[in-house]
């Protein structure tokens, strides 16, 4: 009975938290109540008012294209086109034509004049995903375009003036790439006028349940399976899992679970996270209390950037008591900031 009451109370708490986030409006389709995501949203609001190039950094699946789209929608160019191209998904031999266009007869198969992605984005925003994969010869040509806002199609002679904003993204370390000669330093500084780093999902665990519940609601409606809920083992697995594929992986796992589920309750097995769920054996009251204390202290320290006095005040205990609890629960001084 106690387990059931705790589960229901937890669901109600999560629902209130999600409604609070959604009440403020999901930020251009991006959900995140954690401090790190709020910083991202604030940066997008600021940079959207300018025409400065933006470089988005983050692991695969963290939502870089959604962030680029948010910048576009919040900018004065929101009525113009948003054109995206993945620089790593197109063969090098075709990439120049894709970006800059070509004239009829400029190469075998060029049966007609064709505008490139830069041209089709005129008046709007061009999103260059995986910019680190751009070959060096094209880096030179892109740099020239950024400097002059003019381009020449492949096989053409006429320079065409284009008004477009550039947003680039990468999951690679471009600074290291510049030191290795794989990425031009002058192009890097042209693109990175403003840099926004999107945190991986493992660094914002408080958002995992909110995102999972949001995806669950959406896919349940799409598949005609209303009133679906997560089992306790599924919620435990969601929190324990490291999410190497970030938000994209979470979305795909929830979608699959909704499709494959037989009943109203999604399990860790439906999410294919049975290993992350761990053993379901009973724990003692002392272990449960220590787990709760550890979680509360770590979250409070993270909210206060590791400041002991502020955290102790919020927890209603003294500084010496907090130090004693940290030592007892294995919370190190190095991990208190939540980094």
DAFEN-V405775 format. One record per pair of residues at least 24 apart in sequence whose C-alpha atoms are under 10 Angstrom apart, sorted by the first residue. I is the first residue (numbers start at 0). J is the second residue. D is the distance in whole Angstrom. If there is no record, write none. Layout:
[[I:J:D] [I:J:D]]
//
This chain:
[[2:231:10] [3:231:10] [6:230:9] [6:231:7] [7:231:10] [9:231:10] [10:212:10] [10:228:9] [10:229:9] [10:231:10] [13:208:7] [13:209:7] [13:212:9] [14:208:10] [14:209:8] [14:212:8] [14:213:10] [16:208:10] [16:209:8] [17:206:9] [17:208:9] [17:209:6] [17:210:9] [17:212:8] [17:213:8] [18:209:9] [20:209:9] [21:209:10] [21:213:10] [26:65:10] [26:66:9] [26:69:8] [27:65:8] [27:66:8] [27:68:8] [27:69:6] [27:70:9] [27:72:8] [27:73:9] [28:65:7] [28:66:9] [28:68:9] [28:69:8] [29:62:8] [29:65:7] [29:66:8] [29:69:9] [29:210:9] [30:206:8] [30:207:10] [30:209:8] [30:210:7] [30:213:9] [31:203:9] [31:205:9] [31:206:6] [31:207:9] [31:209:8] [31:210:8] [32:203:9] [32:205:8] [32:206:6] [32:209:8] [32:210:10] [33:202:9] [33:203:6] [33:204:8] [33:205:6] [33:206:6] [33:207:10] [33:302:10] [34:203:8] [34:205:10] [34:301:10] [34:302:8] [35:196:9] [35:197:8] [35:198:7] [35:199:10] [35:202:8] [35:203:7] [36:196:10] [36:197:8] [36:198:7] [36:203:8] [36:206:9] [38:195:9] [38:196:10] [38:197:9] [39:66:9] [39:195:7] [39:196:7] [39:197:7] [39:198:9] [40:66:9] [40:69:9] [40:70:10] [40:195:10] [40:197:10] [42:70:9] [42:193:9] [42:194:9] [42:195:7] [42:196:10] [43:67:9] [43:69:7] [43:70:6] [43:71:10] [43:73:8] [43:74:10] [43:193:10] [43:195:8] [44:69:9] [44:70:7] [44:73:7] [44:74:9] [45:70:9] [45:73:9] [45:74:10] [46:70:7] [46:71:10] [46:73:9] [46:74:8] [46:193:7] [46:194:10] [46:195:10] [47:71:7] [47:72:8] [47:73:6] [47:74:5] [47:75:8] [47:76:9] [47:77:10] [48:73:7] [48:74:5] [48:75:7] [48:76:10] [49:74:7] [49:75:8] [49:164:10] [50:74:8] [50:75:9] [50:76:9] [50:124:10] [50:163:9] [50:164:6] [50:165:9] [50:166:10] [51:164:7] [51:165:8] [51:166:9] [51:189:9] [51:190:9] [51:191:9] [51:192:7] [51:193:7] [52:124:10] [52:145:9] [52:163:10] [52:164:7] [52:165:5] [52:166:6] [52:167:8] [52:188:10] [52:189:7] [52:190:5] [52:191:7] [52:192:6] [52:193:7] [52:194:9] [53:126:10] [53:164:9] [53:165:7] [53:166:5] [53:167:6] [53:168:8] [53:189:9] [53:190:6] [53:191:6] [53:192:6] [53:193:5] [53:194:6] [53:195:7] [54:126:10] [54:127:9] [54:128:10] [54:130:9] [54:165:9] [54:166:6] [54:167:5] [54:168:5] [54:169:8] [54:187:9] [54:188:10] [54:189:10] [54:190:6] [54:191:5] [54:192:7] [54:193:6] [54:194:5] [54:195:6] [54:196:8] [55:127:10] [55:128:9] [55:129:10] [55:166:8] [55:167:6] [55:168:4] [55:169:7] [55:170:9] [55:190:10] [55:191:9] [55:193:9] [55:194:6] [55:195:5] [55:196:6] [55:197:7] [56:129:10] [56:167:9] [56:168:6] [56:169:5] [56:170:6] [56:171:8] [56:172:9] [56:173:9] [56:194:7] [56:195:6] [56:196:5] [56:197:6] [56:198:9] [57:168:8] [57:169:7] [57:170:5] [57:171:8] [57:172:10] [57:195:9] [57:196:6] [57:197:5] [57:198:6] [57:199:7] [58:168:10] [58:169:8] [58:170:5] [58:171:8] [58:196:9] [58:197:8] [58:198:8] [58:199:6] [58:200:10] [58:243:9] [58:244:8] [58:245:8] [59:129:10] [59:169:8] [59:170:6] [59:171:10] [59:199:9] [59:243:9] [59:244:6] [59:245:7] [59:246:9] [59:247:8] [59:248:10] [60:170:10] [60:197:10] [60:199:8] [60:200:9] [60:242:10] [60:243:9] [60:244:6] [60:245:5] [60:246:6] [60:247:5] [60:248:7] [60:249:9] [60:250:10] [61:170:10] [61:196:10] [61:197:6] [61:198:7] [61:199:6] [61:200:7] [61:243:10] [61:244:8] [61:245:6] [61:246:6] [61:247:7] [61:248:10] [62:197:7] [62:198:9] [62:199:9] [62:245:9] [62:246:7] [62:247:8] [63:126:10] [63:128:8] [63:129:10] [63:167:9] [63:168:7] [63:169:8] [63:170:9] [63:195:9] [63:196:9] [63:197:7] [64:126:8] [64:127:9] [64:128:8] [64:166:9] [64:167:9] [64:168:8] [66:166:10] [66:168:10] [66:195:9] [66:197:9] [67:124:9] [67:125:9] [67:126:7] [67:127:10] [67:128:10] [67:165:10] [67:166:7] [67:167:8] [67:168:8] [68:124:9] [68:125:10] [68:126:8] [68:166:9] [70:124:9] [70:166:9] [71:123:8] [71:124:6] [71:125:9] [71:126:10] [71:164:9] [71:166:9] [72:123:10] [72:124:10] [74:123:9] [74:124:10] [75:122:10] [75:123:9] [76:121:10] [76:122:7] [76:123:5] [76:124:7] [76:163:9] [76:164:9] [77:122:9] [77:123:7] [77:124:9] [78:122:9] [78:123:7] [79:120:8] [79:121:8] [79:122:5] [79:123:4] [79:124:7] [79:163:9] [80:119:8] [80:120:6] [80:121:7] [80:122:7] [80:123:5] [80:124:6] [80:125:8] [80:163:10] [81:119:9] [81:120:6] [81:121:9] [81:122:9] [81:123:6] [81:124:5] [81:125:6] [81:126:7] [81:163:10] [81:164:10] [82:116:7] [82:117:8] [82:118:10] [82:119:7] [82:120:6] [82:121:9] [82:123:8] [82:124:6] [82:125:5] [82:126:6] [82:127:9] [82:165:10] [83:116:8] [83:117:10] [83:120:9] [83:124:8] [83:125:6] [83:126:5] [83:127:6] [83:128:7] [83:166:9] [83:167:10] [84:116:8] [84:117:10] [84:125:8] [84:126:6] [84:127:5] [84:128:6] [84:129:9] [84:130:9] [84:167:10] [85:126:8] [85:127:6] [85:128:5] [85:129:6] [85:130:8] [85:132:9] [85:133:9] [85:167:10] [85:168:9] [86:126:10] [86:127:7] [86:128:6] [86:129:6] [86:130:6] [86:131:8] [86:132:6] [86:133:6] [86:134:9] [86:167:10] [86:168:10] [86:169:10] [87:127:10] [87:128:8] [87:129:6] [87:130:8] [87:131:8] [87:132:5] [87:133:7] [87:134:10] [88:128:9] [88:129:9] [88:132:9] [89:132:10] [89:133:10] [91:132:10] [91:133:8] [91:134:7] [91:137:9] [94:133:9] [94:134:9] [94:137:8] [95:133:10] [95:134:10] [95:136:9] [95:137:7] [95:140:9] [95:141:10] [95:152:9] [95:153:7] [96:152:8] [96:153:6] [96:154:10] [97:152:10] [97:153:10] [98:125:10] [98:127:10] [98:137:9] [98:141:9] [98:150:10] [98:152:9] [98:153:10] [99:137:10] [99:140:9] [99:141:9] [99:144:10] [99:150:7] [99:151:7] [99:152:5] [99:153:7] [100:150:9] [100:151:8] [100:152:5] [100:153:6] [100:154:9] [100:155:9] [101:151:8] [101:152:5] [101:153:4] [101:154:6] [101:155:7] [102:151:10] [102:152:6] [102:153:6] [102:154:6] [102:155:6] [102:156:9] [103:153:9] [103:154:8] [103:155:9] [104:153:10] [104:154:8] [104:155:10] [105:152:9] [105:153:7] [105:154:5] [105:155:8] [106:153:9] [106:154:8] [109:154:10] [112:152:9] [112:153:10] [112:154:10] [112:155:10] [113:152:9] [113:153:10] [114:152:8] [114:153:10] [115:152:8] [115:153:10] [117:141:10] [117:144:10] [117:150:9] [117:161:8] [117:162:9] [117:163:7] [117:164:9] [117:165:9] [118:149:10] [118:150:9] [118:152:10] [118:159:9] [118:160:9] [118:161:7] [118:162:9] [118:163:8] [119:161:9] [119:163:9] [120:161:9] [120:162:8] [120:163:6] [120:164:8] [120:165:10] [121:160:9] [121:161:6] [121:162:5] [121:163:5] [121:164:8] [122:161:8] [122:162:6] [122:163:5] [122:164:8] [123:162:8] [123:163:5] [123:164:6] [123:165:9] [124:162:9] [124:163:6] [124:164:5] [124:165:6] [124:166:7] [125:163:7] [125:164:6] [125:165:5] [125:166:6] [125:167:8] [126:164:8] [126:165:6] [126:166:5] [126:167:6] [126:168:8] [127:165:7] [127:166:6] [127:167:5] [127:168:6] [127:169:9] [128:166:8] [128:167:6] [128:168:5] [128:169:6] [128:170:9] [129:167:7] [129:168:6] [129:169:4] [129:170:7] [129:171:8] [130:166:10] [130:167:6] [130:168:6] [130:169:6] [130:170:9] [130:171:9] [130:173:9] [130:182:9] [130:187:10] [130:190:10] [131:167:9] [131:168:8] [131:169:6] [131:170:8] [131:171:7] [131:172:8] [131:173:7] [131:176:8] [131:177:10] [131:181:8] [131:182:7] [131:183:10] [131:187:10] [132:169:9] [132:171:9] [132:181:9] [132:182:9] [133:181:9] [133:182:8] [134:181:8] [134:182:8] [135:180:9] [135:181:7] [135:182:7] [135:183:7] [138:182:8] [138:183:7] [138:185:10] [138:186:7] [138:187:10] [139:182:10] [139:183:8] [139:185:9] [139:186:8] [141:186:8] [142:183:9] [142:185:8] [142:186:6] [142:187:9] [142:189:8] [142:190:9] [143:186:9] [145:186:9] [145:189:7] [145:190:9] [146:186:10] [146:189:8] [165:189:10] [165:190:8] [166:190:8] [166:191:9] [166:193:10] [167:191:8] [167:194:10] [168:194:10] [168:195:9] [168:196:10] [170:196:10] [198:245:9] [199:241:10] [199:242:8] [199:243:8] [199:244:9] [199:245:6] [199:246:8] [200:241:8] [200:242:6] [200:243:8] [200:244:9] [200:245:5] [200:246:6] [200:247:10] [200:248:10] [200:249:9] [201:238:9] [201:239:9] [201:240:8] [201:241:6] [201:242:6] [201:243:8] [201:244:10] [201:245:8] [201:246:10] [202:241:9] [202:242:10] [202:337:8] [202:338:8] [203:337:10] [204:237:9] [204:238:7] [204:239:9] [204:240:10] [204:241:9] [204:242:10] [205:238:9] [205:298:9] [206:238:10] [206:246:10] [207:234:9] [207:237:7] [207:238:7] [207:240:10] [207:242:10] [207:245:10] [207:246:8] [207:249:8] [208:234:7] [208:235:10] [208:237:7] [208:238:8] [210:246:8] [210:249:8] [210:250:8] [210:253:10] [211:237:8] [211:246:9] [211:249:7] [211:250:7] [211:252:9] [211:253:7] [211:254:10] [212:253:9] [213:250:9] [213:253:10] [214:249:9] [214:250:6] [214:251:9] [214:252:10] [214:253:7] [214:254:7] [214:257:10] [215:250:9] [215:253:6] [215:254:7] [215:256:9] [215:257:7] [215:265:10] [216:253:10] [216:257:10] [217:253:10] [217:254:9] [217:257:10] [218:250:9] [218:253:8] [218:254:6] [218:255:9] [218:256:9] [218:257:7] [218:258:8] [219:253:10] [219:254:8] [219:256:10] [219:257:6] [219:258:8] [220:257:10] [221:254:10] [221:257:10] [221:258:10] [222:254:9] [222:257:8] [222:258:7] [223:257:10] [223:258:10] [224:257:8] [224:258:9] [224:260:9] [224:261:10] [224:262:9] [224:263:8] [225:263:8] [226:263:7] [226:264:9] [227:257:8] [227:260:9] [227:262:8] [227:263:5] [227:264:6] [227:265:7] [228:257:10] [228:262:10] [228:263:6] [228:264:5] [228:265:6] [228:266:9] [229:263:8] [229:264:5] [229:265:5] [229:266:6] [229:267:9] [229:269:10] [229:270:10] [230:263:9] [230:264:6] [230:265:6] [230:266:5] [230:267:8] [231:264:9] [231:265:9] [231:266:8] [231:267:9] [231:276:9] [232:265:9] [232:266:6] [232:267:6] [232:268:9] [232:272:9] [232:273:8] [232:275:9] [232:276:6] [232:277:9] [232:278:10] [232:279:8] [233:264:9] [233:265:7] [233:266:5] [233:267:4] [233:268:8] [233:269:8] [233:270:7] [233:271:9] [233:272:8] [233:273:8] [233:275:9] [233:276:7] [234:265:9] [234:266:8] [234:267:8] [234:276:8] [235:266:10] [235:267:8] [235:272:10] [235:273:10] [235:275:8] [235:276:6] [235:277:8] [236:266:9] [236:267:6] [236:268:10] [236:270:9] [236:271:9] [236:272:6] [236:273:7] [236:274:8] [236:275:5] [236:276:4] [236:277:8] [237:267:8] [237:270:9] [237:272:8] [237:275:8] [237:276:8] [238:275:9] [238:276:9] [239:272:9] [239:274:10] [239:275:6] [239:276:7] [239:277:9] [240:272:8] [240:273:10] [240:274:9] [240:275:5] [240:276:8] [241:275:9] [289:324:10] [289:327:9] [289:328:7] [290:328:9] [292:324:8] [292:325:10] [292:328:8] [293:324:8] [293:325:8] [293:327:10] [293:328:6] [293:329:8] [293:330:8] [294:328:10] [294:330:10] [296:321:8] [296:324:9] [296:325:8] [296:328:10] [296:330:9] [296:335:9] [297:325:9] [297:330:8] [297:334:8] [297:335:6] [297:336:8] [297:337:7] [298:335:9] [298:336:9] [298:337:8] [299:335:9] [299:336:9] [299:337:10] [300:334:9] [300:335:6] [300:336:6] [300:337:7] [301:334:9] [301:335:7] [301:336:5] [301:337:5] [301:338:8] [302:336:8] [302:337:9] [303:335:10] [303:336:8] [303:337:10] [304:335:8] [304:336:5] [304:337:8] [304:338:9] [305:332:9] [305:333:9] [305:334:9] [305:335:5] [305:336:4] [305:337:8] [305:338:10] [306:335:9] [306:336:8] [307:335:9] [307:336:10]]
//
